[in-house]
Amino acid sequence: MSFVLDTNICSAYLRADRRVEAKFLQYTGGLYISAMTLGELYAGACRSGQPAKRLDGIAEMLHEINAVIPIDQALAERYGRVRAELTDRGLVVANADLLIASTALHLNYTMVSHNVRHFQVIPGLRLEDRLVP
């Protein structure tokens, strides 16, 4: 099984949340993040009171991630199609969230987020909350 992790799941891992650490271990080799997620993590680290420590934590976490998925033309097209469909339905999803979800859709992977309500409106998205026991 393969998963695209939302930023909040990665943040929980970086805070040493045991529930998330256990899932990282359980699904080793099947964990992916969007370049958008990595950008959000870097932004949070740079704004923190201990940027060097946070950046080191991100570097260590990346050893547990199978790959960082780049934003290429095919992914951009998928994002555009999903954004257009949601807009036509009068639904709004934050750009960063939609790009992360589009990554999961593009790869046909399951999205993992603790903020499932942000993503429930996205058609075809397989979504799990790995922080809920």
Phi and psi in degrees as GROMACS dihedral restraints (atoms count N, CA, C in turn):
[ dihedral_restraints ]
;  ai    aj    ak    al  type     phi  dphi    fc
    3     4     5     6     1  -122.8    20    10
    4     5     6     7     1   143.9    20    10
    6     7     8     9     1  -133.4    20    10
    7     8     9    10     1   140.9    20    10
    9    10    11    12     1  -101.9    20    10
   10    11    12    13     1   122.9    20    10
   12    13    14    15     1   -92.7    20    10
   13    14    15    16     1   133.2    20    10
   15    16    17    18     1   -75.5    20    10
   16    17    18    19     1   161.8    20    10
   18    19    20    21     1   -57.5    20    10
   19    20    21    22     1   -38.5    20    10
   21    22    23    24     1   -67.0    20    10
   22    23    24    25     1   -28.4    20    10
   24    25    26    27     1   -71.9    20    10
   25    26    27    28     1   -42.9    20    10
   27    28    29    30     1   -63.7    20    10
   28    29    30    31     1   -40.0    20    10
   30    31    32    33     1   -63.2    20    10
   31    32    33    34     1   -39.4    20    10
   33    34    35    36     1   -64.1    20    10
   34    35    36    37     1   -39.8    20    10
   36    37    38    39     1   -62.2    20    10
   37    38    39    40     1   -43.8    20    10
   39    40    41    42     1   -66.4    20    10
   40    41    42    43     1   -24.9    20    10
   42    43    44    45     1   -85.8    20    10
   43    44    45    46     1     5.1    20    10
   45    46    47    48     1    65.4    20    10
   46    47    48    49     1    38.3    20    10
   48    49    50    51     1   -68.0    20    10
   49    50    51    52     1   116.1    20    10
   51    52    53    54     1   -61.4    20    10
   52    53    54    55     1   -33.1    20    10
   54    55    56    57     1   -61.9    20    10
   55    56    57    58     1   -42.2    20    10
   57    58    59    60     1   -75.3    20    10
   58    59    60    61     1   -40.6    20    10
   60    61    62    63     1   -57.3    20    10
   61    62    63    64     1   -41.4    20    10
   63    64    65    66     1   -63.9    20    10
   64    65    66    67     1   -39.6    20    10
   66    67    68    69     1   -69.4    20    10
   67    68    69    70     1   -36.5    20    10
   69    70    71    72     1   -59.4    20    10
   70    71    72    73     1   -44.8    20    10
   72    73    74    75     1   -65.2    20    10
   73    74    75    76     1   -43.8    20    10
   75    76    77    78     1   -63.0    20    10
   76    77    78    79     1   -36.8    20    10
   78    79    80    81     1  -109.9    20    10
   79    80    81    82     1    27.3    20    10
   81    82    83    84     1   -50.5    20    10
   82    83    84    85     1   133.6    20    10
   84    85    86    87     1    91.5    20    10
   85    86    87    88     1   -10.0    20    10
   87    88    89    90     1  -122.2    20    10
   88    89    90    91     1    18.1    20    10
   90    91    92    93     1  -107.8    20    10
   91    92    93    94     1   130.2    20    10
   93    94    95    96     1  -133.0    20    10
   94    95    96    97     1   153.6    20    10
   96    97    98    99     1  -133.1    20    10
   97    98    99   100     1   153.7    20    10
   99   100   101   102     1   -77.9    20    10
  100   101   102   103     1   151.7    20    10
  102   103   104   105     1   -57.5    20    10
  103   104   105   106     1   -29.4    20    10
  105   106   107   108     1   -63.9    20    10
  106   107   108   109     1   -44.1    20    10
  108   109   110   111     1   -60.3    20    10
  109   110   111   112     1   -45.7    20    10
  111   112   113   114     1   -61.5    20    10
  112   113   114   115     1   -40.3    20    10
  114   115   116   117     1   -61.5    20    10
  115   116   117   118     1   -42.5    20    10
  117   118   119   120     1   -64.2    20    10
  118   119   120   121     1   -39.3    20    10
  120   121   122   123     1   -64.3    20    10
  121   122   123   124     1   -43.5    20    10
  123   124   125   126     1   -61.9    20    10
  124   125   126   127     1   -42.2    20    10
  126   127   128   129     1   -61.0    20    10
  127   128   129   130     1   -44.7    20    10
  129   130   131   132     1   -62.5    20    10
  130   131   132   133     1   -40.6    20    10
  132   133   134   135     1   -64.5    20    10
  133   134   135   136     1   -44.0    20    10
  135   136   137   138     1   -67.4    20    10
  136   137   138   139     1   -26.0    20    10
  138   139   140   141     1   -91.1    20    10
  139   140   141   142     1    -6.5    20    10
  141   142   143   144     1   -77.6    20    10
  142   143   144   145     1   169.7    20    10
  144   145   146   147     1   -74.3    20    10
  145   146   147   148     1   -14.7    20    10
  147   148   149   150     1  -133.6    20    10
  148   149   150   151     1    68.3    20    10
  150   151   152   153     1   -60.0    20    10
  151   152   153   154     1   -40.0    20    10
  153   154   155   156     1   -62.8    20    10
  154   155   156   157     1   -43.4    20    10
  156   157   158   159     1   -63.8    20    10
  157   158   159   160     1   -43.4    20    10
  159   160   161   162     1   -66.1    20    10
  160   161   162   163     1   -41.1    20    10
  162   163   164   165     1   -65.1    20    10
  163   164   165   166     1   -37.3    20    10
  165   166   167   168     1   -62.7    20    10
  166   167   168   169     1   -40.5    20    10
  168   169   170   171     1   -62.1    20    10
  169   170   171   172     1   -40.9    20    10
  171   172   173   174     1   -63.6    20    10
  172   173   174   175     1   -44.5    20    10
  174   175   176   177     1   -59.8    20    10
  175   176   177   178     1   -41.2    20    10
  177   178   179   180     1   -66.4    20    10
  178   179   180   181     1   -41.6    20    10
  180   181   182   183     1   -61.7    20    10
  181   182   183   184     1   -36.8    20    10
  183   184   185   186     1   -62.2    20    10
  184   185   186   187     1   -21.4    20    10
  186   187   188   189     1   -69.6    20    10
  187   188   189   190     1   -20.9    20    10
  189   190   191   192     1   -91.7    20    10
  190   191   192   193     1   -11.5    20    10
  192   193   194   195     1   -95.0    20    10
  193   194   195   196     1   134.9    20    10
  195   196   197   198     1   -66.0    20    10
  196   197   198   199     1   -42.4    20    10
  198   199   200   201     1  -164.4    20    10
  199   200   201   202     1   152.1    20    10
  201   202   203   204     1   -96.3    20    10
  202   203   204   205     1   121.7    20    10
  204   205   206   207     1   -85.5    20    10
  205   206   207   208     1   119.2    20    10
  207   208   209   210     1   -74.0    20    10
  208   209   210   211     1   159.5    20    10
  210   211   212   213     1   -92.0    20    10
  211   212   213   214     1   102.2    20    10
  213   214   215   216     1  -109.8    20    10
  214   215   216   217     1  -175.0    20    10
  216   217   218   219     1   -62.0    20    10
  217   218   219   220     1   -42.4    20    10
  219   220   221   222     1   -64.3    20    10
  220   221   222   223     1   -41.7    20    10
  222   223   224   225     1   -67.6    20    10
  223   224   225   226     1   -40.1    20    10
  225   226   227   228     1   -61.0    20    10
  226   227   228   229     1   -39.3    20    10
  228   229   230   231     1   -65.3    20    10
  229   230   231   232     1   -43.6    20    10
  231   232   233   234     1   -59.9    20    10
  232   233   234   235     1   -45.7    20    10
  234   235   236   237     1   -56.7    20    10
  235   236   237   238     1   -47.1    20    10
  237   238   239   240     1   -61.1    20    10
  238   239   240   241     1   -41.2    20    10
  240   241   242   243     1   -65.2    20    10
  241   242   243   244     1   -44.0    20    10
  243   244   245   246     1   -67.0    20    10
  244   245   246   247     1   -43.8    20    10
  246   247   248   249     1   -58.5    20    10
  247   248   249   250     1   -44.9    20    10
  249   250   251   252     1   -62.7    20    10
  250   251   252   253     1   -44.4    20    10
  252   253   254   255     1   -61.6    20    10
  253   254   255   256     1   -44.2    20    10
  255   256   257   258     1   -65.8    20    10
  256   257   258   259     1   -42.2    20    10
  258   259   260   261     1   -61.6    20    10
  259   260   261   262     1   -42.5    20    10
  261   262   263   264     1   -61.9    20    10
  262   263   264   265     1   -27.5    20    10
  264   265   266   267     1   -91.2    20    10
  265   266   267   268     1     1.3    20    10
  267   268   269   270     1    77.0    20    10
  268   269   270   271     1    21.9    20    10
  270   271   272   273     1  -106.3    20    10
  271   272   273   274     1   143.7    20    10
  273   274   275   276     1  -122.1    20    10
  274   275   276   277     1   129.9    20    10
  276   277   278   279     1  -128.1    20    10
  277   278   279   280     1   134.6    20    10
  279   280   281   282     1   -53.1    20    10
  280   281   282   283     1   141.9    20    10
  282   283   284   285     1   -54.1    20    10
  283   284   285   286     1   -46.1    20    10
  285   286   287   288     1   -62.7    20    10
  286   287   288   289     1   -45.6    20    10
  288   289   290   291     1   -60.9    20    10
  289   290   291   292     1   -42.6    20    10
  291   292   293   294     1   -66.9    20    10
  292   293   294   295     1   -36.0    20    10
  294   295   296   297     1   -67.2    20    10
  295   296   297   298     1   -39.9    20    10
  297   298   299   300     1   -65.2    20    10
  298   299   300   301     1   -44.6    20    10
  300   301   302   303     1   -64.7    20    10
  301   302   303   304     1   -38.7    20    10
  303   304   305   306     1   -63.8    20    10
  304   305   306   307     1   -31.5    20    10
  306   307   308   309     1   -61.9    20    10
  307   308   309   310     1   -46.5    20    10
  309   310   311   312     1   -62.9    20    10
  310   311   312   313     1   -43.3    20    10
  312   313   314   315     1   -62.3    20    10
  313   314   315   316     1   -45.4    20    10
  315   316   317   318     1   -59.5    20    10
  316   317   318   319     1   -39.8    20    10
  318   319   320   321     1   -87.8    20    10
  319   320   321   322     1    -9.4    20    10
  321   322   323   324     1    62.3    20    10
  322   323   324   325     1    40.4    20    10
  324   325   326   327     1  -106.7    20    10
  325   326   327   328     1   167.4    20    10
  327   328   329   330     1   -87.3    20    10
  328   329   330   331     1   135.8    20    10
  330   331   332   333     1   -87.8    20    10
  331   332   333   334     1   135.9    20    10
  333   334   335   336     1  -117.1    20    10
  334   335   336   337     1   120.9    20    10
  336   337   338   339     1  -150.5    20    10
  337   338   339   340     1   148.9    20    10
  339   340   341   342     1   -86.9    20    10
  340   341   342   343     1   -12.4    20    10
  342   343   344   345     1  -102.7    20    10
  343   344   345   346     1    61.2    20    10
  345   346   347   348     1   -61.2    20    10
  346   347   348   349     1   -29.7    20    10
  348   349   350   351     1   -64.0    20    10
  349   350   351   352     1   -26.1    20    10
  351   352   353   354     1   -66.7    20    10
  352   353   354   355     1   -25.0    20    10
  354   355   356   357     1  -113.0    20    10
  355   356   357   358     1    -9.0    20    10
  357   358   359   360     1   -62.2    20    10
  358   359   360   361     1   -22.2    20    10
  360   361   362   363     1   -84.6    20    10
  361   362   363   364     1    -4.7    20    10
  363   364   365   366     1   -84.9    20    10
  364   365   366   367     1   115.4    20    10
  366   367   368   369     1   -64.5    20    10
  367   368   369   370     1   134.5    20    10
  369   370   371   372     1    82.4    20    10
  370   371   372   373     1    -3.4    20    10
  372   373   374   375     1   -79.7    20    10
  373   374   375   376     1   122.4    20    10
  375   376   377   378     1   -82.9    20    10
  376   377   378   379     1   126.2    20    10
  378   379   380   381     1  -133.3    20    10
  379   380   381   382     1   135.0    20    10
  381   382   383   384     1  -135.6    20    10
  382   383   384   385     1   148.6    20    10
  384   385   386   387     1  -108.4    20    10
  385   386   387   388     1   102.8    20    10
  387   388   389   390     1   -82.8    20    10
  388   389   390   391     1     1.7    20    10
  390   391   392   393     1   -94.5    20    10
  391   392   393   394     1   -11.6    20    10
  393   394   395   396     1   -90.0    20    10
  394   395   396   397     1   124.3    20    10
